[in-house]
Amino acid sequence: MDILAIQPSTINVDIKHPATGAPIGLQVECVSLEDDRVKVVERQIKNRALKGGRNTVTAEKIEDNTIEILAAAVVGWEWVADLTLGELKNPPLNKANAAKLLSLGWIAKQIDTALGDEAAFFTTSAKA
């Protein structure tokens, strides 16, 4: 078995209503937190923190950083016809819309939980 052939794929997260657990009609495609796209964002955050010096970290900055990291992991999404992001129907995936979506704590938690399941990113054939 060639260990270099074991590579992560993406996962799809079906977002569920926080009270009922029923799917709301939004499926979010994510890459692993180990993906280069996410690592670039993590390094940018670390570099900003290092340049800022001591005592520049705030609770708000930590929350913003978390949203930025989660947004970097989102690489696609599918919306049902009647689901909107504010006034946007089937919004395009971009940094601003991803941040807007992930500013909803109940959605960010579902994405974060899914990203924590590292095994889910590897296909069955890659595990063999």
N, CA, C and O of each residue as an XYZ file, in Angstrom:
512
protein
N       0.845     -1.182      0.000
C       0.000      0.000      0.000
C       0.890      1.243      0.000
O       1.807      1.365      0.811
N       0.608      2.141     -0.902
C       1.341      3.400     -1.005
C       0.657      4.428     -0.092
O      -0.460      4.861     -0.371
N       1.322      4.809      0.983
C       0.694      5.751      1.918
C       0.496      7.131      1.306
O      -0.349      7.901      1.765
N       1.274      7.447      0.267
C       1.082      8.734     -0.404
C      -0.221      8.768     -1.187
O      -0.712      9.841     -1.536
N      -0.784      7.589     -1.466
C      -2.048      7.516     -2.200
C      -3.248      7.770     -1.279
O      -4.366      7.964     -1.756
N      -3.020      7.768      0.013
C      -4.120      8.002      0.959
C      -4.304      9.502      1.103
O      -3.565     10.171      1.826
N      -5.290     10.008      0.410
C      -5.541     11.444      0.363
C      -6.984     11.734      0.777
O      -7.890     10.971      0.445
N      -7.196     12.823      1.491
C      -8.562     13.157      1.893
C      -9.386     13.668      0.707
O      -8.852     14.227     -0.251
N     -10.684     13.460      0.801
C     -11.605     14.025     -0.175
C     -12.460     15.066      0.559
O     -12.147     15.443      1.688
N     -13.511     15.516     -0.067
C     -14.411     16.460      0.599
C     -15.546     15.691      1.267
O     -15.783     14.520      0.970
N     -16.239     16.369      2.169
C     -17.441     15.814      2.785
C     -18.593     16.777      2.529
O     -18.381     17.967      2.297
N     -19.797     16.260      2.572
C     -20.995     17.083      2.467
C     -21.703     17.083      3.806
O     -21.947     16.030      4.394
N     -22.027     18.268      4.280
C     -22.701     18.425      5.566
C     -24.120     18.914      5.293
O     -24.317     19.999      4.748
N     -25.100     18.109      5.675
C     -26.499     18.517      5.565
C     -26.842     19.321      6.807
O     -26.871     18.785      7.914
N     -27.100     20.606      6.620
C     -27.409     21.475      7.752
C     -28.816     21.158      8.252
O     -29.764     21.039      7.475
N     -28.921     21.026      9.575
C     -30.186     20.658     10.190
C     -30.719     21.801     11.063
O     -29.953     22.586     11.621
N     -32.036     21.870     11.162
C     -32.681     22.874     12.012
C     -32.250     22.608     13.452
O     -32.275     21.459     13.894
N     -31.857     23.642     14.189
C     -31.335     23.419     15.541
C     -32.372     22.870     16.524
O     -32.002     22.217     17.500
N     -33.646     23.117     16.289
C     -34.668     22.644     17.225
C     -35.214     21.269     16.854
O     -35.470     20.441     17.728
N     -35.393     21.026     15.548
C     -36.045     19.788     15.127
C     -35.079     18.724     14.637
O     -35.408     17.537     14.641
N     -33.899     19.134     14.219
C     -32.944     18.189     13.651
C     -33.264     17.811     12.214
O     -32.594     16.962     11.628
N     -34.287     18.441     11.647
C     -34.663     18.155     10.258
C     -33.768     18.943      9.303
O     -33.431     20.094      9.580
N     -33.381     18.334      8.180
C     -32.587     19.067      7.191
C     -33.334     20.307      6.719
O     -34.545     20.265      6.501
N     -32.601     21.420      6.559
C     -33.244     22.677      6.151
C     -33.148     22.907      4.642
O     -33.733     23.854      4.117
N     -32.411     22.041      3.950
C     -32.268     22.194      2.504
C     -30.976     22.866      2.096
O     -30.869     23.414      0.999
N     -30.002     22.823      2.974
C     -28.685     23.378      2.663
C     -27.650     22.290      2.878
O     -27.544     21.715      3.961
N     -26.893     22.020      1.833
C     -25.802     21.061      1.920
C     -24.502     21.809      1.644
O     -24.361     22.482      0.623
N     -23.558     21.679      2.570
C     -22.291     22.395      2.475
C     -21.165     21.396      2.241
O     -21.016     20.425      2.983
N     -20.372     21.649      1.194
C     -19.225     20.796      0.880
C     -17.980     21.392      1.532
O     -17.697     22.581      1.383
N     -17.248     20.558      2.251
C     -16.076     21.035      2.998
C     -14.842     20.197      2.720
O     -14.923     19.003      2.430
N     -13.693     20.863      2.818
C     -12.408     20.166      2.793
C     -11.933     20.026      4.231
O     -12.428     20.701      5.134
N     -10.985     19.156      4.422
C     -10.402     18.915      5.735
C      -9.687     20.166      6.262
O      -9.226     21.006      5.489
N      -9.608     20.267      7.570
C      -8.843     21.355      8.179
C      -7.356     21.246      7.870
O      -6.599     22.190      8.098
N      -6.938     20.093      7.349
C      -5.542     19.889      6.957
C      -5.289     20.303      5.513
O      -4.147     20.270      5.055
N      -6.328     20.688      4.796
C      -6.204     21.104      3.400
C      -5.362     22.375      3.306
O      -5.401     23.221      4.200
N      -4.609     22.503      2.231
C      -3.739     23.670      2.039
C      -4.508     24.987      2.065
O      -3.995     25.991      2.558
N      -5.742     24.994      1.536
C      -6.539     26.227      1.522
C      -6.856     26.714      2.932
O      -6.913     27.917      3.187
N      -7.057     25.781      3.826
C      -7.337     26.131      5.218
C      -6.043     26.521      5.926
O      -6.021     27.464      6.717
N      -4.981     25.800      5.642
C      -3.684     26.093      6.268
C      -3.191     27.499      5.921
O      -2.591     28.172      6.759
N      -3.444     27.943      4.684
C      -3.051     29.298      4.288
C      -3.739     30.326      5.179
O      -3.108     31.274      5.647
N      -5.025     30.136      5.407
C      -5.783     31.071      6.254
C      -5.286     31.012      7.695
O      -5.139     32.048      8.343
N      -5.031     29.825      8.192
C      -4.506     29.697      9.560
C      -3.178     30.436      9.705
O      -2.953     31.115     10.707
N      -2.297     30.305      8.707
C      -1.003     30.996      8.773
C      -1.181     32.508      8.722
O      -0.474     33.239      9.416
N      -2.122     32.984      7.902
C      -2.390     34.425      7.840
C      -2.858     34.940      9.201
O      -2.442     36.011      9.640
N      -3.709     34.187      9.853
C      -4.197     34.577     11.182
C      -3.048     34.604     12.184
O      -2.932     35.540     12.976
N      -2.207     33.587     12.149
C      -1.056     33.530     13.066
C      -0.096     34.685     12.801
O       0.417     35.296     13.739
N       0.148     34.985     11.526
C       1.046     36.097     11.194
C       0.487     37.430     11.673
O       1.229     38.268     12.185
N      -0.813     37.629     11.509
C      -1.434     38.866     12.007
C      -1.284     38.974     13.524
O      -1.016     40.050     14.057
N      -1.460     37.852     14.204
C      -1.339     37.849     15.663
C       0.094     38.158     16.085
O       0.320     38.900     17.041
N       1.056     37.587     15.371
C       2.454     37.836     15.710
C       2.847     39.290     15.463
O       3.617     39.863     16.234
N       2.327     39.887     14.399
C       2.617     41.283     14.097
C       1.948     42.221     15.086
O       2.453     43.309     15.361
N       0.814     41.797     15.618
C       0.056     42.645     16.536
C       0.685     42.782     17.906
O       0.380     43.721     18.641
N       1.547     41.868     18.251
C       2.190     41.936     19.557
C       1.293     41.422     20.668
O       0.290     40.753     20.419
N       1.661     41.736     21.870
C       0.938     41.259     23.050
C      -0.393     41.986     23.235
O      -0.592     43.118     22.794
N      -1.271     41.284     23.899
C      -2.547     41.851     24.341
C      -3.411     42.401     23.208
O      -4.167     43.348     23.426
N      -3.320     41.838     22.020
C      -4.166     42.307     20.928
C      -5.308     41.339     20.652
O      -6.149     41.601     19.792
N      -5.343     40.226     21.373
C      -6.381     39.233     21.161
C      -7.623     39.608     21.962
O      -7.552     39.893     23.157
N      -8.751     39.600     21.277
C     -10.027     39.858     21.933
C     -10.955     38.681     21.643
O     -10.695     37.885     20.740
N     -12.018     38.578     22.398
C     -13.002     37.518     22.162
C     -13.590     37.647     20.758
O     -13.811     36.649     20.071
N     -13.836     38.868     20.350
C     -14.385     39.103     19.013
C     -13.412     38.658     17.926
O     -13.822     38.095     16.910
N     -12.135     38.909     18.140
C     -11.130     38.521     17.153
C     -11.034     36.994     17.054
O     -10.873     36.445     15.964
N     -11.135     36.326     18.189
C     -11.104     34.859     18.192
C     -12.303     34.309     17.423
O     -12.159     33.378     16.630
N     -13.477     34.878     17.653
C     -14.674     34.438     16.929
C     -14.536     34.705     15.433
O     -14.893     33.860     14.613
N     -14.020     35.873     15.081
C     -13.809     36.199     13.669
C     -12.826     35.231     13.020
O     -13.030     34.793     11.887
N     -11.754     34.898     13.748
C     -10.758     33.962     13.231
C     -11.369     32.580     13.003
O     -11.072     31.916     12.010
N     -12.224     32.157     13.932
C     -12.878     30.853     13.797
C     -13.747     30.831     12.550
O     -13.717     29.866     11.786
N     -14.520     31.885     12.341
C     -15.368     31.973     11.144
C     -14.503     31.970      9.892
O     -14.857     31.331      8.901
N     -13.383     32.669      9.921
C     -12.490     32.726      8.766
C     -11.924     31.342      8.426
O     -11.816     30.986      7.253
N     -11.568     30.576      9.439
C     -11.039     29.223      9.225
C     -12.132     28.300      8.681
O     -11.906     27.556      7.726
N     -13.315     28.352      9.294
C     -14.421     27.517      8.822
C     -14.786     27.882      7.379
O     -15.047     27.001      6.559
N     -14.801     29.177      7.076
C     -15.135     29.622      5.719
C     -14.122     29.098      4.703
O     -14.486     28.773      3.573
N     -12.860     29.015      5.101
C     -11.829     28.502      4.195
C     -12.059     27.028      3.871
O     -11.659     26.551      2.810
N     -12.705     26.312      4.787
C     -12.974     24.892      4.573
C     -14.194     24.660      3.688
O     -14.365     23.563      3.156
N     -15.038     25.666      3.521
C     -16.239     25.535      2.693
C     -15.860     25.758      1.223
O     -15.396     26.834      0.846
N     -16.065     24.730      0.409
C     -15.689     24.831     -1.005
C     -16.883     24.709     -1.949
O     -16.728     24.799     -3.167
N     -18.056     24.509     -1.396
C     -19.245     24.419     -2.227
C     -20.488     24.349     -1.366
O     -20.418     24.021     -0.181
N     -21.637     24.661     -1.970
C     -22.907     24.500     -1.260
C     -24.051     24.421     -2.239
O     -23.977     24.915     -3.363
N     -25.122     23.779     -1.776
C     -26.345     23.662     -2.569
C     -27.508     24.087     -1.690
O     -27.672     23.614     -0.566
N     -28.315     24.996     -2.235
C     -29.477     25.533     -1.525
C     -30.748     25.083     -2.233
O     -30.810     25.098     -3.463
N     -31.776     24.678     -1.460
C     -33.074     24.404     -2.084
C     -33.684     25.734     -2.504
O     -33.293     26.794     -2.014
N     -34.636     25.662     -3.408
C     -35.183     26.862     -4.046
C     -35.738     27.905     -3.086
O     -35.568     29.100     -3.326
N     -36.393     27.493     -2.010
C     -37.047     28.482     -1.137
C     -36.184     28.917      0.051
O     -36.643     29.689      0.892
N     -34.969     28.443      0.129
C     -34.072     28.805      1.230
C     -33.248     30.024      0.825
O     -32.738     30.083     -0.294
N     -33.116     30.985      1.717
C     -32.378     32.204      1.397
C     -31.345     32.514      2.476
O     -31.418     32.010      3.596
N     -30.398     33.341      2.115
C     -29.423     33.910      3.045
C     -29.741     35.391      3.082
O     -29.213     36.174      2.292
N     -30.614     35.768      4.013
C     -31.138     37.125      3.999
C     -32.007     37.281      2.773
O     -32.984     36.550      2.610
N     -31.674     38.208      1.919
C     -32.445     38.436      0.696
C     -31.886     37.667     -0.500
O     -32.443     37.737     -1.595
N     -30.799     36.941     -0.300
C     -30.160     36.222     -1.410
C     -30.741     34.825     -1.585
O     -30.711     34.014     -0.660
N     -31.270     34.547     -2.777
C     -31.699     33.200     -3.130
C     -30.532     32.516     -3.820
O     -29.905     33.086     -4.712
N     -30.246     31.301     -3.404
C     -29.132     30.548     -3.960
C     -27.887     31.436     -4.076
O     -27.388     31.665     -5.178
N     -27.388     31.935     -2.941
C     -26.267     32.882     -2.973
C     -24.997     32.256     -3.534
O     -24.738     31.071     -3.323
N     -24.207     33.052     -4.249
C     -22.928     32.534     -4.733
C     -21.994     32.287     -3.547
O     -22.036     33.001     -2.546
N     -21.166     31.277     -3.680
C     -20.189     31.007     -2.624
C     -19.032     31.976     -2.786
O     -18.290     31.922     -3.767
N     -18.889     32.854     -1.822
C     -17.745     33.751     -1.754
C     -17.439     33.991     -0.280
O     -18.183     33.558      0.600
N     -16.359     34.673     -0.031
C     -15.902     34.877      1.346
C     -16.956     35.591      2.194
O     -17.199     35.199      3.335
N     -17.575     36.621      1.650
C     -18.565     37.395      2.405
C     -19.797     36.560      2.729
O     -20.287     36.593      3.858
N     -20.305     35.807      1.746
C     -21.493     34.999      1.990
C     -21.202     33.836      2.938
O     -22.040     33.488      3.769
N     -20.022     33.239      2.814
C     -19.647     32.163      3.732
C     -19.550     32.699      5.155
O     -20.014     32.050      6.093
N     -18.958     33.868      5.326
C     -18.846     34.471      6.662
C     -20.224     34.809      7.223
O     -20.480     34.639      8.415
N     -21.098     35.287      6.356
C     -22.463     35.623      6.783
C     -23.186     34.366      7.271
O     -23.835     34.382      8.317
N     -23.070     33.281      6.509
C     -23.687     32.017      6.891
C     -23.108     31.500      8.207
O     -23.844     31.079      9.099
N     -21.780     31.539      8.314
C     -21.113     30.977      9.492
C     -21.205     31.871     10.723
O     -20.827     31.457     11.819
N     -21.705     33.093     10.550
C     -21.922     33.950     11.717
C     -23.119     33.451     12.532
O     -23.323     33.868     13.672
N     -23.909     32.551     11.928
C     -24.988     31.890     12.668
C     -24.353     30.748     13.456
O     -23.905     29.759     12.877
N     -24.320     30.890     14.756
C     -23.632     29.924     15.607
C     -24.082     28.492     15.412
O     -23.255     27.579     15.423
N     -25.372     28.276     15.235
C     -25.884     26.908     15.093
C     -25.409     26.249     13.801
O     -25.271     25.028     13.739
N     -25.160     27.051     12.777
C     -24.620     26.495     11.531
C     -23.113     26.275     11.679
O     -22.593     25.234     11.280
N     -22.425     27.247     12.245
C     -20.976     27.115     12.446
C     -20.653     25.881     13.289
O     -19.681     25.178     13.010
N     -21.457     25.615     14.312
C     -21.219     24.439     15.169
C     -21.354     23.140     14.388
O     -20.574     22.207     14.582
N     -22.352     23.083     13.499
C     -22.537     21.862     12.708
C     -21.361     21.641     11.754
O     -20.897     20.514     11.581
N     -20.892     22.711     11.145
C     -19.739     22.607     10.243
C     -18.498     22.217     11.040
O     -17.749     21.329     10.633
N     -18.282     22.880     12.172
C     -17.118     22.601     13.010
C     -17.112     21.147     13.485
O     -16.071     20.491     13.480
N     -18.273     20.655     13.892
C     -18.373     19.263     14.345
C     -18.023     18.305     13.213
O     -17.281     17.344     13.416
N     -18.553     18.564     12.030
C     -18.260     17.706     10.883
C     -16.779     17.737     10.533
O     -16.197     16.704     10.200
N     -16.171     18.909     10.605
C     -14.739     19.033     10.294
C     -13.875     18.286     11.300
O     -12.748     17.900     10.989
N     -14.396     18.084     12.496
C     -13.643     17.369     13.530
C     -13.565     15.868     13.303
O     -12.775     15.185     13.956
N     -14.375     15.343     12.386
C     -14.373     13.914     12.082
C     -13.403     13.655     10.936
O     -13.809     13.551      9.779
N     -12.142     13.553     11.262
C     -11.102     13.417     10.232
C     -11.304     12.186      9.352
O     -11.035     12.236      8.152
N     -11.771     11.095      9.928
C     -11.950      9.859      9.165
C     -12.968     10.024      8.050
O     -12.890      9.325      7.040
N     -13.916     10.932      8.211
C     -14.950     11.123      7.196
C     -14.378     11.636      5.871
O     -15.013     11.488      4.826
N     -13.212     12.225      5.905
C     -12.611     12.780      4.692
C     -11.888     11.739      3.830
O     -11.442     12.035      2.722
N     -11.783     10.548      4.345
C     -11.066      9.498      3.624
C     -12.045      8.455      3.135
O     -12.865      7.946      3.898
N     -11.951      8.141      1.846
C     -12.841      7.137      1.259
C     -12.489      5.771      1.799
O     -11.386      5.554      2.302
N     -13.421      4.860      1.693
C     -13.202      3.486      2.158
C     -12.024      2.851      1.426
O     -11.231      2.122      2.022
N     -11.916      3.132      0.134
C     -10.822      2.532     -0.644
C      -9.466      3.078     -0.196
O      -8.457      2.377     -0.282
N      -9.437      4.316      0.277
C      -8.162      4.894      0.723
C      -7.740      4.294      2.064
O      -6.550      4.272      2.380
N      -8.700      3.806      2.856
C      -8.381      3.230      4.170
C      -7.784      1.847      4.049
O      -7.061      1.406      4.942
N      -8.073      1.152      2.962
C      -7.640     -0.242      2.821
C      -6.140     -0.355      2.682
O      -5.613     -1.461      2.555
